Amino acid sequence: MDKLLYKLCYSFSQPNWENGLTPDKLITTASTCSDKPGTALDLGCGTGTQAVALAGRGWTVYGIDFVPKAIRIAHAKADQAGLNSNIHFLQGNISKLNNMGIPKLDFAYDLGCLHTLKSEDQRKVIIALAGLLPRDRIFLLFGLKFRNETGYKYGLSKEQVTGLIEPYFTLDSYEEDMLWDKPGAWYLLRRSAA
Ligand SMILES: C[S@@+](CC[C@H](N)C(=O)[O-])C[C@H]1O[C@@H](n2cnc3c(N)ncnc32)[C@H](O)[C@@H]1O
């Protein structure tokens, strides 16, 4: 979806992903992928629900979203939770990750953002992440299955993700699930040697 549509979603409605919930899969993956909480990146962080949940568990989180209103709300949530010093919310496009001053990471995740990007931009994200995540570190991705909503097509398939990540990540696990009442899948991607 393009930026304008997302801006409209945040301006005139309560988007369906804004339910304030953090999936167990995110919390369990974060707690098992690293000996101790480190630095995480939240791609398409929205209003910061997931970033605040991880920062509350000791992580330093960088959250990126291109909608200014979402970032403003995210800052307010971090403030209210007393977690401002652990969270860095940045307004920007995730396909330009290289120019954002993100440090080396221990973990990265994307809940519902990458699946809307054009394939060339998805590939840019994967290559940038490969430069930020050391070998064996995890990128947890939730992508909705292919959908066609009034002519607007988006989503990911397992075959597509497998091709997209090569040779930088390997698919450790694939688990079908629902998020925001829509079918999709969790992809546990591990940074490989390449
Ligand atoms: C479905 S929402 C999910 C929000 C959040 N991950 C969550 O779990 O609540 C997708 C988010 O990705 C953001 N987004 C989409 N494309 C983006 C892009 N290219 N760069 C930055 N943010 C983007 C949207 O503004 C929106 O906030």
The ligand as a Gaussian input file, in Angstrom:
#p B3LYP/6-31G(d) Opt

LIG

0 1
 C       -0.226000      -3.503000       9.068000
 S        0.596000      -2.148000       9.804000
 C        1.440000      -2.973000      11.132000
 C        1.941000      -2.063000      12.228000
 C        2.784000      -2.726000      13.305000
 N        3.836000      -3.554000      12.751000
 C        1.963000      -3.522000      14.287000
 O        2.236000      -4.707000      14.475000
 O        1.067000      -2.935000      14.913000
 C        1.887000      -1.786000       8.638000
 C        2.692000      -0.569000       8.979000
 O        3.790000      -0.466000       8.062000
 C        3.942000       0.901000       7.681000
 N        4.619000       0.900000       6.369000
 C        4.183000       0.354000       5.211000
 N        5.085000       0.496000       4.229000
 C        6.144000       1.146000       4.778000
 C        7.396000       1.577000       4.281000
 N        7.771000       1.352000       3.010000
 N        8.249000       2.191000       5.138000
 C        7.894000       2.427000       6.416000
 N        6.716000       2.047000       6.954000
 C        5.849000       1.415000       6.150000
 C        2.536000       1.467000       7.668000
 O        2.522000       2.875000       7.819000
 C        1.902000       0.742000       8.870000
 O        2.062000       1.465000      10.052000

